[in-house]
Amino acid sequence: MDRFRQIETFVRVADAGSLAAAALEEGVSPVILGRRIDALEKRLGVKLMYRSTRRLVVSEDGVAFLERCRGLISEWDQAENELTEGRRAIGGHLIVSAPAAFGRKHVAPLAPQFALDKPELQMSFNLTDRVVDLVREGYDLSIRIGGAVDPNFVAVKLASNRRVVCGTPAYFAKYGKPETLDDLPQHNCLAFNLQGGQNRGWYFRRNGKMATVRVGGSLDCNDGELLHRWVSEGLGLGWRSTWEIQQQLARGELETVLDEYALPDYDILAVYPQQRYVPAKVRYFIDYLKEMYARPGYWDGVA
């Protein structure tokens, strides 16, 4: 009996929860699937699952083996599809979500070059600071910056990024620099309002733990680019991503403070739904973005 078929059957039965349900999916009788499981257990010398007429339970050894089997099947599917895709052009409709400001500067402008030699590919972008529901709203891919990722999705790091407190030299000359997080409430902090989704405060790492500092200032809004402009004009402090201010830092137009408290893992991510086979249009676009972001000088505007 085919060893790979036995493994596929084991995974299918475990995921379906019963021989009957798995047999219905494959279009065979439960007896056939039971024989495959029996043969697999006999060959391995391990009980993988306990079966009865009412329920099916994967054994402790079976649980560990199940995860390895899922990985093998995924790699096999990927290898087959990569071989097939190598003989045809990447096509279809790639629908991408990205944060508004980041998408305008670092995602959408890179798309024409990516699609240049892919005439069968159509690309659509939705640039929004809202966290979209990938599955329900029909997105293939979402570019996100920091934040938690649902375990039902895959997150691929595209580039490093940090969230830092910054201001102009003129602001610091007039009002001084905060030395600790406790100094922030005494400064004019320009932040998102309730509609901007950041009403809880700014997040930092203090003594190895997450710390939240509630800030306030004379201006707030729901638009990141407007906040960035206000900070650049010296109107107050901002909590901005390094991807957004890197060029200004290099030119000395902005300076960072409280760097020892900055969150270290606010990286730029590509997020897509868990699936056995990741479409080529998704995989290749992710690889392309990683390559572009890794080019020397890219974030300084000299790549």
N, C-alpha and C positions, 0 to 999 in steps of 0.2 A: 504493500500500500504506500502511496506517495506520502513522504514525511511532511512535505509542505502542506498537503491537503489536510493532514491530521491537525497540524497547527492552526490552519485557517478555521477548521471546524471547532476546535477548542475555543478559540476567540469568539467565534460567532455564537456558540451555545452560551458561553459565559455572558456575553453582552445581551443576548436575547432573554436570558433568564430561564429558559427551558428548552428541552430537545424539540418539543412540538413547535414552538415559535421559530426556532432556528431552521427547522426542517421546512416550514412554510416559506421562509425567506429564500431558501435554496431550491425549493421545488422537489424535494426528495422525502422519503419516509423517515420518521424519527429513529427507526431501527438502524438505518444506514449510518446516521450520525452517531448513534450509540456505539456501533461497532468501531467507528474511527476513534472515538474517545477511548474505548477499551484497548485498542491496539496501541495507541499512544502511551497510555498508562503502563501497559505491559512492557513496552520497549524501554521506557524510562525507569520502570520499577518504582513508581511513585503514584500515590493516589492524588489525582488532580481535582476531582470534584465528587461530591456525594449527591446521588440522584435518588429521587423517590417519585411516586406518582403525583405528589403535591408540590414539591419544591426541589430546587437545585442549589447547592451551596459549594462554592469553590473552596478547596482546602487551603491551609496556610502555605504549603509548598506551591499550590496552584496559583495563589495570588501573585507571588513573586515571579513565577514562570509566565503568568499571563501578561505582565507588563513587558517582559522581554520579547514575548511573541508579538505583541502589538508593534513594538519597535521594528522587529524583523519584517513584518508585513508592510509597514509603512515604507521602509527602505527599499523593499522589493518593488512596490508600486512606483516609488519615485524613480528607481533605476529604469524600469520599463518605459515610463512616460518621458523621461529625459532622452532615452534612445529614440523614441518615436518623434519627439519634438525636434530633435536634432536634424530631422529630415524635412521639416516644414517651418514656415515662417510663424512668428508669434503673432497671434491675431485675437479677435474678440473685442469685448468692451471692458476696459479697466476703469472702475469707479473708485475714486480716492477721496478721502476726507483729510483735512489738515487744519491746524490752527490758522486763523485768518492772516495775521502778520507773517508768521513763519512760512505759510503756504505761498503767499505772494512773493516772498524773497528767495525761498530756498527749495520749493517743490515745483510749483507750476512753471517757473522760468526754465527749469531743467528738462521739462517734458518734451519740448520740440526736438531737442537733440536725441533723446532716447527713442522717439518715434520716427526719426528721420529715415531709417532703413527698415521700417515695419509698416508698410502701406496697409496691411490688413488689420492694424490695431487702431481702435478708437479709445480716447482717454477723456474722462470727465472728472472735474474737480469741484468739490464743495468746500469752500474755505469758511470755517466757522470755529469759534472758540467753544462751542457746545460739544460735549462728549457724545458722539452719535452712537446709536445702537446699530452695530455693523450688520447683524443678521436681519433684524426687523426692517431696517431701512435699505438693505440691499447693497451695502458697500463691500468691495473686494478687499480694501486695505484702508487703514487709518494711520496717519502720522500723528503721534502724540508726544508731548514733552512732560516727562515725569509722571507722577501719580501711580496709583495701584492699577494693576491689570487683572481682569477677571480670569480665573484659572481655565475657563473654556476657550480662551484665546491664546495665541502665540505672540510673544513680544520679542522682536529682534532689535538689538541696539544698533543704531545707525551712526551715532556720534556722541561723544561726551559733552556734557553741558552741566553748568551749575547755576543756581539761583543766588544772586548776590545783591547786597544793598549798595547803591551807588548814588553819586551826586556830582555836581560840577565843582571845580576848584573854587569858583567864586562863592558858591553856597557854603562850602566848608570854611572859607576865609571869614565869612560873616557870622556863621553860627557855630563853628567848631565841628569836630568829628565825634560821633558816638563811640565810646570805648567798650561798652558792654551792651547787651540786649536791653538792660533796664534803662538805658539812656534813650531808646527809640521814642517812647511816648513824649519826650520833650522836644522832638523834632517834627517838622512839617512833612509827614509821610504821605505821599501821593499813591492811593491804592484803589483797587476795584471796589465798587459799591455792591450792594445786594444783587443788583441785576447782572453784575459782572461775575458773580459766583465766588467772590473772595472776601466775604464779609466777616469771616472768622479770624482773620489776621494773617501775619506772615509766619512762615514755618522755618525753624532753624534746628540745628543739632547742638545740644548743650549737655556736657557730661555724658556723652554717648547716647543720649535719648532725644527724642523729638520734643521740641519746645515751640509753643505758639505765643506770639506776641501781638496783642491787639494794638493797632496803630490808628492814628487819625491825622487829618490835616485839613487844609483849607479847600482842597479840591479832591473830588473823586469822580469816577466815571465807569462805564462798562466796556471801554475800548482800550486795548493794550497799546496801540500805536499812539493814541492821544496821551496816555500816561508817560510813554517814552519821550514824547515831545516836551511835555512839561518838565520832566527831569532834566532833559538836555538844555532847557532854557533857564535852569537854575532856580526853579520855583519850589523845589523840595527834594526829598529823598525818594528813590524808587527801589522796588524789589524786582529786578529784571534778570533775564536769562543771559548768560555770557554770549550765546549765539547772536543776540540782538545788539549788544553794546561793544563787541570785540574791537571793531574798527575805531570807535571813539576812545576806548581805553588805550589803544596803541598810539593814538594821536594826542593823548593827554586831555581830551575834552571832558572825560568822565573819570572819576576815581572810585574805587571800591573801598568799603569799610566793613568791619566785623567779619572778615574773610574766614577766621577760625571757626565761625559758627555756621558757615554756608553748608547747605545740604549737598552731600557728595554724589548722590545718585538721582539727579534730576535730568537724566539722559534723554536724548532724542530717540524715539522708538518707532518702529513699524509694527503695527498690530493687525493680525488677521485671525479669522476663526479657525479653531482646531479642525483639521480634516485629514483624511488619509492621504489625499493627493493635493498638493499645493499647485495651483495653475501656474504655468510658465510665465504668463504675463505678470503675476504677482512676484514670483521669485526673481525674475530678471530685473524688474523695476527696483526691488529692494537692493539687489546687488549693485545696481547702477548708482543709486543714491549713496550707498556706503562708499563706493569708489570715489564719487565726486566729493563727498564731505571729507574724505581722507587725503585729498590732494594738498600738498604743502601750500600754505598761504590762502586756502579757500576762505576760511572764516575772517581773515584780515582783508579780504577783498582784492587779493593780488594773485589769485590762482589763475 
